[in-house]
Amino acid sequence: MHIKAGRLLTLAAAVALAATTLVTAPAAASTEGITAADIDPSAGVFTTVPDSELEALGAGDGTPAGAVQWFRNRMGSTAYQGLCEKAVENAYGVTGVWASANAHWFGASPKHTNGSRPPKGAFVYWNISKWGHVGIADGNGGIYATSIGGKIGHASSVNYFRNYRGWTPAAVPRR
């Protein structure tokens, strides 16, 4: 019986490891992640900074200016690739509010889809990838987001990504 229990534990550990591997394996870029087809480089310029110039990570202070500063402090970081919703929530000092950018878009209001310029700190959304994409407006027509040049960066236009949906007001995310 002792040997069987040991084998069961070994089998359970192997199954857990396999499940972890399946969960953390990168998604196929062509069907689930942001791809080159989702980006319109003619829409503006983007900037990043080297990893050596990044400041220490930490949550924002809950203000629009703090959210923008949170992104500025992380320019060039790859730590949030595939985690755009987590990044915008962390920029406001929270996490785990919405499961995805799509969930945030469909749950937040009021929605502005008339082409108006989003104010500083507003959430900006795109209908790309399986989960959508979200960033933070800079207040001057540009955005801070993940997946800009493969990192957290700044683009001078909300049209850097294709299929712009619109924006919702700057606020600490909550349901």
N, C-alpha and C positions, 0 to 999 in steps of 0.2 A: 504494500500500500504506500509506503514511504517513497518508493521509486516512482510509482504512478503519479503521486502528488507533485514530485519534482518535475516530471515530464509535462504535467498539466501546466505548471507555472512557466516552464520554458515555452510551451506552446502558446500560452496566454501572452507572454512577453513578445514572442515573435508576431503574433496577430496585432498587438498594440503597436509595435514598431512599424508593421506594414500599413496599418491604418494611418499612423502619423505621417508616413511617407506619402501616402495618397493625398492626405489633406494639404500637405505643404508643397506638393509638387507644383511647379509653375504651370499656369493655364496656357493653353495654346493661344498665341497672340492673335492669330487670324480670326478667332471666333469669340474670344472673351475679353481680351485686354485692349488697350489703346494701341492702335497701329499707325503707321505712316499715313494711311488713307484718312485718318481722323484729323490730321493736322494740315493747316493751310499756311505754309511758310510765307506766302505773299501777303498775309494779313497784318504783318508787323514784325518786329524784332523781339528776340528773347535774350535774356541774360542769365548766367549762372556764375558762381564763384568757385574757386578750388576748395576741396575739402579742408585744406589747412587753414582757411579763413572762416570756417563755421564757428559760431558761438555755441555754448552749451545748450542742450535741449531743455525745454521747460514749457509749461502751459502758459497761454496768454492770460491777460488780466480781465477778460470779459468785455472789453470795449472794442469798437471798430478799429481804432488806432492801434490797440494792442494786438488785434488779429493780424493786421498788416505787418506790424513789427515782428510778430512771431514768424511769419513767412520770410521777411527780410533776413532775420537771424539765421535762417536755414537754407538760404540760397545755395544751390549746388548739392544739397544732401540727396541721397538716394534712399534714405531710411523709410520714406513713405510711398515708394513706388507701389502702385496697386492699392493704395490706402488713402485715396483722396478724401473720402468722407471723414476718416479718422483725423487727417491733417487739419481740415477746416474746423472740426469740433475741438481738437487740441488747441488750435489758434484762439479759440474762445474760452479755453480752460475747462472743457468737459470732454467726455468720451463715451461711446456706446449709446448715443441717443438714436441714431438712425443706422440701419443695416447697410445702406448704400446711398450713393448720390441720387439714384432714382427714387428711393424711399423718401429721402429728404425733399426732393422736388415735389413729389405727389402729396407729402404731408404738410409742407410749409405754405404759408400764405401771408400777405397777398402776393400773387405772382404778377410780375411785370414782363409782358411779352411784346410790348409795343415798340421796341427798339430804343427806349430811353436809356440814358447813361446811368449805370448803377452807381450809387454813392459808395464812398469809402467803407470797406468792411462788409458790403452786401455779398450774399452768396450768388455766384453765377454758375449756370448749369448748361451742360451739353448732353444731347441725346446720342452718345457714342458708347460703345462697348455694351456688354450685357448688363452692367450695373450703372451706366451713365457716368458722368464726370462732374465734379464740382470744384470751384476755386473761390477765391476772395477778390473782390474788386478793389482796385487801387484808388478809385475816385476820379481818375483822369481818363477813363475809357479803356484802361488796361487791367490785367489780372495777375494775381499770384496763384500758382497752382503746382501740383505734382505733374509729372510727365511732360514738362517743358524741356526739351532737349534731353529727356531721360532722367531728369532731376527736378527738385523744387526750383522754380524759376519765375521770371516775370516776362509777360508778353505785353506789348503795347496796345493790343486790341483783344476784345472778347471773341473775335473771330479767328484767333489763333487756332482753335479747335473748330472743326466743322460741326454743323447741326446745333448751333447755339439755340437754347430754349428760352432763356431770359434770366431774371434775377428775383430774389426775395430779399426783404430788408435785413440789414445788419442787426443781429441779436444773438444772445447766447442760445444755442440750439436746445430745444426742448419740445416734447410732444404735447 
